Structures are given as structure tokens and as C-alpha cells.
């Protein structure tokens, strides 16, 4: 497994194209462990909330497994939600979004309504040569 550290990510000056490989690999893992694509591709209009809730439990379990196995995810802010915080001049505006009535310059004092999430490590499995990442889940044929 290749480990990629994401700690000191510099703000990009120019826009760059994303490589879809990691996104396709993640979708494949979410399908394998959580059947997420099967769930998302099916219409749930005809099901009751109770039926949907029962179906979501194993999806949630599998989704959490993928996150734990392949990512380290930490809060952006260490303070508890609902607490009062101060954002001093120079705070990281790419990591903190100000909401409400934003007037003037820092320091800003407000209530932390969401701590945010930051990926600090990615551990996606290495791929074999010739692996077709566009096949997110193989078709299955029972004999």
C-alpha cells in the first residue's frame, strides 16, 4: 500500500486537472465493501423509511470500514462543536468557512458549528498493471 502524507499542502497558484484514477479506485472500494453504487443506482421511492433505514445499516458499516482502512481523517478544528472560538488574522480560509453576518477583518469571534474534516493520510492499494479502473464492480454470472 502506498502511503501519501497530506500534512503540508500548499495552496495551488494555478488550476490543475485531477487524475480520475484515485476517485475510480475509491468508488470501486465503496462498492466492494459497502455496495454503495448498488444502493445509489436503485430508486428508493417505493420503499418505506423503515426499509431504507434497515438497508442503510450495512452500507454505513462498509463505508466506515473503507474510511478507516484507507484514510486517516482528523478534525480541522480541535475545539468542541457549539463552543466559542476566535479566528485571528491569517487564519486558513481554505479550511474554515465563515457563515452568518461576516463584516470587517479578523479577529472573528463565533460559534463552531462544524469542526470540519481533513484527510491527513491516504493508503489506497497499489494497482496491478493493466487494471481497468473504469470497471467499478464486475458483472456477476451465476453458473
ChimeraX attribute file (.defattr): number of C-alpha atoms within 10 A of each C-alpha:
attribute: neighborCount
match mode: 1-to-1
recipient: residues
	/A:1	10
	/A:2	9
	/A:3	13
	/A:4	12
	/A:5	13
	/A:6	13
	/A:7	10
	/A:8	7
	/A:9	8
	/A:10	7
	/A:11	7
	/A:12	7
	/A:13	6
	/A:14	6
	/A:15	6
	/A:16	7
	/A:17	6
	/A:18	8
	/A:19	8
	/A:20	11
	/A:21	12
	/A:22	13
	/A:23	12
	/A:24	16
	/A:25	20
	/A:26	19
	/A:27	19
	/A:28	21
	/A:29	23
	/A:30	22
	/A:31	20
	/A:32	17
	/A:33	17
	/A:34	22
	/A:35	19
	/A:36	20
	/A:37	16
	/A:38	10
	/A:39	15
	/A:40	9
	/A:41	8
	/A:42	8
	/A:43	8
	/A:44	12
	/A:45	8
	/A:46	8
	/A:47	10
	/A:48	10
	/A:49	11
	/A:50	9
	/A:51	11
	/A:52	14
	/A:53	11
	/A:54	11
	/A:55	12
	/A:56	15
	/A:57	12
	/A:58	15
	/A:59	19
	/A:60	15
	/A:61	12
	/A:62	20
	/A:63	20
	/A:64	14
	/A:65	16
	/A:66	19
	/A:67	16
	/A:68	12
	/A:69	12
	/A:70	17
	/A:71	17
	/A:72	15
	/A:73	14
	/A:74	14
	/A:75	13
	/A:76	14
	/A:77	16
	/A:78	9
	/A:79	13
	/A:80	13
	/A:81	14
	/A:82	12
	/A:83	10
	/A:84	12
	/A:85	15
	/A:86	13
	/A:87	15
	/A:88	12
	/A:89	10
	/A:90	8
	/A:91	13
	/A:92	10
	/A:93	9
	/A:94	7
	/A:95	12
	/A:96	15
	/A:97	9
	/A:98	11
	/A:99	8
	/A:100	6
	/A:101	6
	/A:102	8
	/A:103	7
	/A:104	7
	/A:105	8
	/A:106	12
	/A:107	12
	/A:108	15
	/A:109	11
	/A:110	15
	/A:111	12
	/A:112	18
	/A:113	12
	/A:114	15
	/A:115	17
	/A:116	15
	/A:117	12
	/A:118	15
	/A:119	14
	/A:120	16
	/A:121	16
	/A:122	18
	/A:123	16
	/A:124	18
	/A:125	14
	/A:126	10
	/A:127	11
	/A:128	7
	/A:129	6
	/A:130	6
	/A:131	8
	/A:132	12
	/A:133	17
	/A:134	12
	/A:135	12
	/A:136	17
	/A:137	16
	/A:138	8
	/A:139	6
	/A:140	6
	/A:141	5
	/A:142	3
	/A:143	3
